Each structure stands twice: as structure tokens, then as C-alpha cells.
Amino acid sequence: MTEIFTGNFTQQDPIPDEGIAAAMEVLRSGRLHRYNLVGDEPGEVALLEREFAAYTGATYALAVASGGYAMATALRALGVAPGDRVLTNAFTLAPVPGSIASVGAVPVFVGVTEALTIDLDDLAAKAGRAKVLMLSHMRGHLADMDRLMEICDAAGVSVIEDCAHTMGAAWRDIPSGRWGRVGCYSTQTYKHMNSGEGGLLVTDDDEVMARAILLSGSYMLYTRHGTVPPDAVFDEIKYDTPNVSGRMDHLRAAILRPQLRRLDAQCEAWNARYRVVEDGLRATPGLTLVERAAQESYVGSSIQFLLLDWEGDGISEVLRRCLARGVELKWFGASEPAGFTSRYDSWRYAPSEPMPASDRILRGVVDMRLPLTFSLDDCAQIARIIRAEVSAVFQARG
Ligand SMILES: *Cc1c(COP(=O)(O)O)cnc(C)c1O
């Protein structure tokens, strides 16, 4: 009897009842716009900003329309101008180089290691080429942040962290998003909190936050934000910072606030699932697990493994056979991207020098989502299926 998995890899948890109730209240009020406030009520968006700043330990947080918007805003707030070069990961998701392109800047791609983190030797070699690194903690893998910051500080490179997959994660107990000058998060449906679309940006820097608030479309209502830099900082910049509308609304903030309260518990639940799949895949012939550093507190909302140096059609066969048994894997190495792009050579608007060592890794990366709607038994079954199919194809092909 071959077992077949029947779960849905794109089915998220429902919004908590508390969030639904808060959303209904916002709908009944009719006041969805973040500056549509009565008297001195803070409103859901400003409250979310205060609570997210407290959660991350940042001085300031700004809620915006998407994660990609938060990243582009961070670049603008740091003064990145058309034609400037910005370092970024060769392995990430399309909105990351897209945020750089959206401000007219030019991505300079940095390679990836077998740990699926940015290659710090390659970063050290390229650090002199740009003033900003848009660092993507792709698929939740954190590089050695102590060494990364050493390299960037020595080269005078400001770091923006893309924490779309690391909300709730940390390196040496310092939250991701708090190592660089700016941390950016997404609250899009497939991330760690779900408002359909949405994003957050955190920083301790007065001027960066004042610029980000004005850029996000605050008009002169910036004092109504949840965390506000001193007036004098706005006075310096308020007439020459453009409004690039990308606000969050009360409806989304209302459903996010209860999710933030349970975020740590959700992260634990993801990690329990991750560990079951990881244990089930351990010592599968031909399959390389991505080992995590002791300093890394990750959130296992997805899992990756490598089929290193496999022929492409062997990997395709594994994917086909797993899918036939209900297990949906993504292969980042396919020669034609399907569904989305994650490799530097797919973004042809931003040409790069070839990176053969990274290409070898990217050719072998297989990825799977772990939605919280899967039980631990589901996860064990999924691992058994992958293990059986990888072993079968590996043995058949010698
Ligand atoms: C989803 C994602 C983003 C962008 O978030 P959006 O809210 O969809 O704009 C950025 N980086 C990575 C790695 C992502 O997966």
C-alpha cells in the first residue's frame, strides 16, 4: 500500500476570532483609513505599530501596504538614488531585486552557500561596490550575523534586512530585523502573520523613520503614528520628502494585532512540524539537509533540502513522484521558473557575472511549505513519502 497525502499546501490557519471581531468593528465604524480617527483615539494601525516596535525591541515601527513596499521605502529613506548599486542575495524572491529596481537602483548579486545563506566571502569581495546591502533571510535561513555586520561595518555598507521569512526568528537572541539599520517584514498571506497584503518596517534611526513615515503617505499627519520621531526631525525633511502612498489601513491592522499576540506560539508550532519532517528525512541517501547553526533561532514555516549534483531529470522525477502522492515540492533549480522566480539569472533586467559555485547549489534546492493546518502526523507522513521517492530515484539512477 503506497500512502498518499491529502492535505493542502496553501491552506493557512483561519484569522483568530478576536481578529474577526476587531475587523467587524472597523467595518461598522466605516473609518478604515489610518488617519480617520475620532478625537485622540490611536486607531488600530498606530496600536499595531506600537505593539510591533515593542515585540522587536525597535524604537520605531511603521505599518505599510506590503513587504515589497517596506523594502523600497527603506531604500529611499537611506537615500538610495537612481543608478546606485545595491548588494543583494542571488537566491531570494522576485520582490527583493524588484524593490531595488523600483527606485531605479541596480542589484549586485551576492552568492549563496550550502546553508542557503548569503556567501560572506563573496560579500566581503563585493562590499566595496555599494553603500547598501538588501539582505534577504530567504526561506528563514540566517547567515552568521556577527560576521556579516563586521564585513558591512568595515566597508561602510548599511544593511536593510528582508525578514519576510524570519518574523519571530533571531541570531544569538537578537531578533532578525534588528541587526541592520532597517528591518522589513511582510504580512502577506503566506508569511508569519496574515492580512492578505501588508508590511512593517522597523528602525532605531530618527531620520530614517521620519522619512519612511512621510514617504508612506502621511501628509502632515505624522504625529498620529504609533511611534513618532521628534518634531525637529520632520521639520528638517518634510518639504523635500515625496509622498509615495503605501499606507496600511485599520482593517488589516485589526486582524494583525491578535496574530502578533500569538506569534511566538505559532512559531513554536511551525518548528515542531519542521523538526518532524527534518527527522524523517535525516540520512536519506542522496539528500542533503540544511543544518542550522546553534546561534540561529529559526521559524520553520518551510523546509528546504538539497539534491546536490543530481541530473535535472532525476530531480524532476522526484517532484513528479512526490506530487503523485500528494506532496507538493518546489524546485528552485528548474531551468524554466514555474510559479515564481528565486534565482539571480531569472531577473534579466539586472545582469550579473556568473557564479558557478552558487549555480551548483541553486540547481539542487528543493523547497516545501509547512502550513500550520498540517498535523505532526501529516508531517511524518510527508517525510516518509519524500524519503521513499528520493531513495527510489537515487537507487534507480545509481
Ligand atoms: C513575500 C516576500 C517578500 C515581499 O513581501 P510582499 O508583502 O509580498 O511584498 C519579500 N521577500 C521575500 C523573501 C518574500 O518571500
The ligand as a Gaussian input file, in Angstrom:
#p B3LYP/6-31G(d) Opt

LIG

0 1
 C        6.944000      37.671000       0.233000
 C        8.343000      38.127000       0.192000
 C        8.665000      39.475000       0.091000
 C        7.688000      40.580000      -0.207000
 O        6.555000      40.625000       0.508000
 P        5.185000      41.163000      -0.143000
 O        4.429000      41.543000       1.086000
 O        4.587000      40.047000      -0.907000
 O        5.524000      42.359000      -0.980000
 C        9.991000      39.827000       0.167000
 N       10.962000      38.918000       0.325000
 C       10.697000      37.614000       0.379000
 C       11.835000      36.662000       0.543000
 C        9.387000      37.177000       0.300000
 O        9.120000      35.861000       0.323000

